[in-house]
Amino acid sequence: MDNTRRPISEYEKCSWARVPSHAVMCVNDEAKAKAITDFLLQAQSKSDCKLFDSSHGKDLMFKDSAKSLIPIPFKVDAAMYLGKELTDAIKAISTGVEEPPKDKIRWCTQSKEEKSKCDTWTIASEGAIECVEASLAEECITKILKGDADAVTLDGGYLYTAGVCGLIPAMAEIYDADKCKGTGTAAGSYYAVAVVKASDKTISWNNLKDKKSCHTGVERTAGWVIPAGHIKKEHGICDLSTYFKESCAPGANVTSSLCKLCAGDQKSLEDTKCSANNKELYYGYHGAIRCLVEKGDVAFVKDATIFEAIKDAPDWLKNKKLDDYRLLCRDGSIRPVTEYKDCHLALVPSHVVATTPTRRDVVVRILKEQQRLYGRKDDKSFQFFNMFDSAGLRDLLFKSTTQCLREVTVSNMNDYLGQEYLDAVSSLSSCAQSELLKACTFHTCKPSLKV
């Protein structure tokens, strides 16, 4: 593309683009896709089956230059396989491609409750925020990758996957009001802790095997990645269902013991047990504490969770005090919940707004303006809308303890997540990966990403 000419042998240095190879397409049915994949893999392994030989023509069924077929993760649909750039180019030929607006953010919501709050935000912002509906964090990541949404707030566990897929951090949640003073940037973080009942005198970090555990959700930082990473490193166990007797880990296979303690939304309209969203009673930070109170032995949450729960005093936690709970320390000791700075599983990065490199500046600019209008106010005056208030619920769009958002200056997820967190993820690398992570690491034509 520099107006020069080269020998045809130098096609790698002189080309219009690098595009994905031909692929076998099938109906969007995982069972059928697996059956077709298994059949083709078996066929190509047989010496008498010449899949790539067109003796009666050229490129029949498969290209003659093909050497083998490689299975594609089921999560990879046509748009993800081609990539947004090529998909947009194809669309431009037939229907044209509209540039995403520079005066609005398309925000991805992860539940009906989040969609409701987002709709109110749309009204308050006079259209600067547009809501895109999804039901899971990974669904939001996929929508952003495809250009159907611009931004979403993610927990560190999902941030790692988002980074592998090519998203970057834009603005971080800050939970310390003092760090919100002035202008500029600030790093957000919190402690991942293990909370137990003070009445249980025998439990410790060293004897959690066969206990009943409560998790915020599979792949979430404090509730899953950190404890699972430590358990994998210390005991070589990937499958937590073989370590804990029973659990509630929203997002796990509903037939697994990891979902046995879960309750769903306690309605009969749909099966919501173990859903990785607010349809599961024990989902999230407060859900994990409720699971501990009602069914479990240990809850993996963030440092402030038990303080928030006691302060809110919901019916299921009436008459409980901070002194009714303790923290498990990695050295096997037990401490009061107030000593989380000295008794925790890890110091981890706060939740962050993730977006694409091309939309980052727009997202940051609009969020800064929205925060000026609808962020926390020192005078406690009435606000029609507050970005960080969930109207009697918890952690909708942003964590309810968020004091402000601050711009993230690093341009990749590795730098934002930090080494301690990445070590925990690394210890789980030999365990099962999410389908989206498999999809984002699959593409043979995709350059390696620094995340």
Secondary structure as the mmCIF struct_conf table of DSSP 4:
data_model
#
loop_
_struct_conf.conf_type_id
_struct_conf.id
_struct_conf.beg_label_comp_id
_struct_conf.beg_label_asym_id
_struct_conf.beg_label_seq_id
_struct_conf.end_label_comp_id
_struct_conf.end_label_asym_id
_struct_conf.end_label_seq_id
BEND BEND1 ASN A 3 ASN A 3
HELX_RH_3T_P HELX_RH_3T_P1 ILE A 8 GLU A 10
TURN_TY1_P TURN_TY1_P1 TYR A 11 LYS A 13
BEND BEND2 CYS A 14 CYS A 14
BEND BEND3 TRP A 16 TRP A 16
HELX_LH_PP_P HELX_LH_PP_P1 PRO A 20 HIS A 22
BEND BEND4 ASN A 28 ASN A 28
HELX_RH_AL_P HELX_RH_AL_P1 GLU A 30 SER A 45
BEND BEND5 LYS A 46 LYS A 46
TURN_TY1_P TURN_TY1_P2 SER A 47 ASP A 48
TURN_TY1_P TURN_TY1_P3 LEU A 51 PHE A 52
TURN_TY1_P TURN_TY1_P4 SER A 55 HIS A 56
BEND BEND6 GLY A 57 ASP A 59
BEND BEND7 MET A 61 PHE A 62
TURN_TY1_P TURN_TY1_P5 ASP A 64 SER A 65
TURN_TY1_P TURN_TY1_P6 PHE A 74 LYS A 75
HELX_RH_AL_P HELX_RH_AL_P2 ALA A 78 LEU A 82
HELX_RH_AL_P HELX_RH_AL_P3 LYS A 84 SER A 94
TURN_TY1_P TURN_TY1_P7 THR A 95 THR A 95
HELX_LH_PP_P HELX_LH_PP_P2 GLU A 98 PRO A 101
BEND BEND8 LYS A 102 ASP A 103
STRN STRN1 ILE A 105 THR A 109
BEND BEND9 GLN A 110 SER A 111
HELX_RH_AL_P HELX_RH_AL_P4 LYS A 112 ALA A 124
TURN_TY1_P TURN_TY1_P8 SER A 125 GLY A 127
BEND BEND10 ALA A 128 ALA A 128
STRN STRN2 ILE A 129 GLU A 133
BEND BEND11 SER A 135 LEU A 136
HELX_RH_AL_P HELX_RH_AL_P5 ALA A 137 LEU A 145
TURN_TY1_P TURN_TY1_P9 LYS A 146 GLY A 147
BEND BEND12 ASP A 148 ASP A 148
STRN STRN3 ALA A 151 ALA A 151
STRN STRN4 VAL A 152 LEU A 154
HELX_RH_AL_P HELX_RH_AL_P6 GLY A 156 VAL A 164
TURN_TY1_P TURN_TY1_P10 CYS A 165 GLY A 166
STRN STRN5 ILE A 168 ILE A 174
HELX_RH_3T_P HELX_RH_3T_P2 ALA A 177 CYS A 180
BEND BEND13 LYS A 181 GLY A 184
STRN STRN6 SER A 189 LYS A 197
TURN_TY1_P TURN_TY1_P11 ALA A 198 SER A 199
BEND BEND14 THR A 202 THR A 202
HELX_RH_3T_P HELX_RH_3T_P3 TRP A 205 ASN A 207
TURN_TY1_P TURN_TY1_P12 LYS A 209 ASP A 210
STRN STRN7 LYS A 212 HIS A 215
BEND BEND15 THR A 216 THR A 216
TURN_TY1_P TURN_TY1_P13 VAL A 218 GLU A 219
HELX_RH_PI_P HELX_RH_PI_P1 THR A 221 VAL A 225
HELX_RH_AL_P HELX_RH_AL_P7 ILE A 226 HIS A 235
HELX_RH_3T_P HELX_RH_3T_P4 LEU A 240 THR A 242
TURN_TY1_P TURN_TY1_P14 TYR A 243 TYR A 243
BEND BEND16 PHE A 244 LYS A 245
STRN STRN8 GLU A 246 CYS A 248
TURN_TY1_P TURN_TY1_P15 PRO A 250 GLY A 251
BEND BEND17 ALA A 252 ALA A 252
TURN_TY1_P TURN_TY1_P16 VAL A 254 THR A 255
BEND BEND18 SER A 256 SER A 256
HELX_RH_3T_P HELX_RH_3T_P5 SER A 257 CYS A 259
TURN_TY1_P TURN_TY1_P17 LYS A 260 LEU A 261
TURN_TY1_P TURN_TY1_P18 GLY A 264 ASP A 265
BEND BEND19 GLN A 266 GLN A 266
BEND BEND20 SER A 268 GLU A 270
TURN_TY1_P TURN_TY1_P19 LYS A 273 CYS A 274
BEND BEND21 ALA A 276 ASN A 277
TURN_TY1_P TURN_TY1_P20 ASN A 278 LYS A 279
BEND BEND22 GLU A 280 GLU A 280
TURN_TY1_P TURN_TY1_P21 LEU A 281 TYR A 282
HELX_RH_AL_P HELX_RH_AL_P8 GLY A 284 GLU A 294
TURN_TY1_P TURN_TY1_P22 LYS A 295 LYS A 295
BEND BEND23 ASP A 297 ASP A 297
STRN STRN9 VAL A 298 LYS A 302
TURN_TY1_P TURN_TY1_P23 ASP A 303 ALA A 304
HELX_RH_AL_P HELX_RH_AL_P9 THR A 305 ASP A 312
HELX_RH_3T_P HELX_RH_3T_P6 ASP A 315 LEU A 317
TURN_TY1_P TURN_TY1_P24 LYS A 318 ASN A 319
HELX_RH_3T_P HELX_RH_3T_P7 LEU A 322 ASP A 324
STRN STRN10 TYR A 325 LEU A 328
TURN_TY1_P TURN_TY1_P25 ARG A 330 ASP A 331
BEND BEND24 GLY A 332 GLY A 332
STRN STRN11 ILE A 334 PRO A 336
HELX_RH_3T_P HELX_RH_3T_P8 VAL A 337 GLU A 339
TURN_TY1_P TURN_TY1_P26 TYR A 340 ASP A 342
BEND BEND25 CYS A 343 CYS A 343
BEND BEND26 LEU A 345 LEU A 345
STRN STRN12 ALA A 346 PRO A 349
HELX_LH_PP_P HELX_LH_PP_P3 SER A 350 HIS A 351
STRN STRN13 VAL A 352 THR A 355
TURN_TY1_P TURN_TY1_P27 PRO A 357 ARG A 359
HELX_RH_AL_P HELX_RH_AL_P10 ARG A 360 TYR A 374
BEND BEND27 GLY A 375 GLY A 375
TURN_TY1_P TURN_TY1_P28 ASP A 378 ASP A 379
BEND BEND28 PHE A 384 PHE A 384
TURN_TY1_P TURN_TY1_P29 MET A 387 PHE A 388
TURN_TY1_P TURN_TY1_P30 ALA A 391 GLY A 392
BEND BEND29 LEU A 393 ARG A 394
BEND BEND30 LEU A 396 PHE A 398
TURN_TY1_P TURN_TY1_P31 SER A 400 THR A 401
STRN STRN14 CYS A 404 GLU A 407
BEND BEND31 SER A 411 ASN A 412
HELX_RH_AL_P HELX_RH_AL_P11 MET A 413 LEU A 417
HELX_RH_AL_P HELX_RH_AL_P12 GLN A 419 SER A 427
TURN_TY1_P TURN_TY1_P32 LEU A 428 SER A 430
BEND BEND32 CYS A 431 CYS A 431
HELX_LH_PP_P HELX_LH_PP_P4 ALA A 432 SER A 434
HELX_RH_AL_P HELX_RH_AL_P13 GLU A 435 PHE A 442
TURN_TY1_P TURN_TY1_P33 THR A 444 CYS A 445
BEND BEND33 LYS A 446 LYS A 446
HELX_LH_PP_P HELX_LH_PP_P5 PRO A 447 LYS A 450
#
